[in-house]
Amino acid sequence: MTLAELNKLPRYRAEEEFLKCCGSTGWVRAMARRRPFANFERLLQAATEIWRRLDASDWMEAFGAHPRIGDRRPAAAWSAEEQSGMNRAATAVATAIEEANQEYFKKFGFIFIICASGKSAEEMLASLRSRMSNPPEEEIRVAAEEQNKITHLRLRKLFIP
């Protein structure tokens, strides 16, 4: 798909495409309404502006659309690709991530969100452990910024043949 094609799609189809990138319906609808985008940089700028204007419930909706880091169940192709660093994880590291994920969820009430692309399992585990010390009001903002990075990666993937 090209940006010109995305700009010309009926709104419901554009929303379907944006939903591949972010699970927040508020973000998806706002992005579809914001079209047409003059260029890809404007699209990324709009994505961030809209994301940062949303509230915590919208962020939580987006977080809920992700599989947990290290989840062995089948995931969407992009999630599996982004978390490919887990494929080489030693059993001990995978187990530690699973346990830390549970602790994180108990503390914050949402899954651990990290832009995992290019990160090893050990790096993700270190980030997870480090972020456990954040107060909840800070952690949701950190997670939201990680979600924004993921969304940007996925927007790029929309236009890769």
C-alpha positions in Angstrom: 0.0 0.0 0.0 1.1 3.6 -0.6 0.3 6.6 1.4 -1.8 7.9 -1.5 -3.8 4.7 -1.4 -4.3 5.0 2.4 -5.4 8.6 2.0 -8.1 7.5 -0.6 -9.5 4.5 1.3 -13.0 4.7 2.7 -12.8 5.6 6.4 -13.8 2.2 7.7 -11.0 0.6 5.6 -8.4 3.2 6.8 -9.5 2.3 10.3 -8.9 -1.4 9.6 -5.3 -0.5 8.4 -4.6 1.7 11.4 -5.9 -1.0 13.8 -3.0 -3.2 12.6 -0.7 -0.6 14.1 -2.4 0.3 17.4 -5.2 -1.2 19.4 -6.7 2.0 20.6 -10.0 2.7 18.8 -9.8 6.4 19.8 -6.4 6.6 18.1 -7.6 4.6 15.0 -10.6 6.8 14.5 -8.6 10.0 14.9 -6.0 8.9 12.5 -8.6 8.0 9.9 -10.3 11.4 10.3 -6.9 13.2 10.1 -6.3 12.1 6.5 -5.1 13.0 4.0 -1.4 13.0 5.0 0.9 15.0 2.8 3.8 12.7 3.5 5.0 9.9 5.7 6.6 12.3 8.2 3.2 14.1 8.6 1.6 10.7 9.3 4.1 9.9 12.0 3.7 13.4 13.5 -0.1 13.0 13.6 0.2 9.5 15.1 2.3 10.9 18.0 0.2 14.0 18.5 -3.0 12.0 18.6 -1.5 9.3 20.9 -0.3 11.9 23.4 -3.7 13.6 23.6 -5.5 10.3 24.5 -6.2 9.3 28.1 -5.1 6.4 30.1 -8.1 4.3 29.1 -7.2 4.6 25.5 -3.6 3.6 26.3 -4.8 0.6 28.3 -7.0 -0.5 25.3 -3.9 -0.4 23.1 -1.8 -2.3 25.7 -4.5 -5.0 25.9 -4.1 -5.7 22.1 -0.5 -6.9 22.7 0.7 -10.4 23.6 2.9 -10.5 26.7 6.6 -10.5 26.1 7.7 -14.1 25.9 4.1 -15.4 25.5 4.6 -18.7 23.6 1.0 -18.7 22.2 0.6 -17.7 18.5 0.7 -14.0 18.0 0.1 -11.6 15.1 2.9 -11.7 12.6 4.2 -8.3 13.5 4.2 -9.0 17.3 6.1 -12.3 16.7 8.6 -10.5 14.5 9.1 -7.6 17.0 9.6 -10.1 19.9 12.0 -12.3 17.9 14.7 -11.7 20.5 12.7 -14.2 22.7 13.3 -17.0 20.2 16.9 -17.3 21.4 16.1 -16.9 25.1 17.5 -19.5 27.5 14.9 -21.3 29.5 16.0 -19.5 32.7 15.6 -16.1 31.0 12.2 -17.0 29.5 11.0 -18.2 32.9 12.3 -15.1 34.6 10.4 -12.9 32.1 7.2 -14.9 32.6 7.5 -14.4 36.4 8.4 -10.8 36.1 5.5 -10.2 33.7 3.1 -11.6 36.4 4.6 -9.3 39.0 4.4 -6.3 36.7 0.7 -7.0 35.9 -0.1 -7.3 39.6 1.6 -4.0 40.3 0.4 -1.9 37.4 -2.7 -3.6 36.1 -1.6 -3.8 32.5 1.0 -5.9 30.6 4.6 -4.8 30.2 4.9 -2.9 27.0 8.3 -2.4 25.4 9.4 -1.7 21.8 11.1 -5.1 21.6 12.3 -4.8 18.1 16.1 -5.5 18.0 16.3 -6.3 21.8 17.5 -9.5 23.2 15.5 -11.4 25.8 18.1 -10.4 28.4 17.7 -6.7 27.5 13.9 -7.0 27.8 14.2 -8.7 31.2 16.5 -6.0 32.4 14.1 -3.3 31.3 11.1 -5.1 32.9 13.0 -5.4 36.2 14.1 -1.8 36.1 10.7 -0.4 35.4 9.2 -2.3 38.3 10.5 0.4 40.6 8.5 3.2 38.7 5.5 4.6 40.5 2.3 3.7 38.6 1.7 7.2 37.3 5.1 7.3 35.7 5.0 3.7 34.4 1.9 4.3 32.4 3.6 7.2 30.6 6.7 5.1 30.0 4.6 2.3 28.6 2.6 4.8 26.4 5.9 6.1 24.9 6.9 2.5 24.2 3.6 1.9 22.5 4.1 5.0 20.4 7.5 3.5 19.2 5.7 0.3 18.4 3.0 2.1 16.5 5.6 4.0 14.4 7.3 0.7 13.5 4.0 -0.8 12.4 3.1 2.3 10.4 6.3 1.8 8.5 5.4 -1.8 7.9 2.1 -0.8 6.3 4.0 0.6 3.4 6.6 -2.1 3.0 5.7 -4.4 0.1 
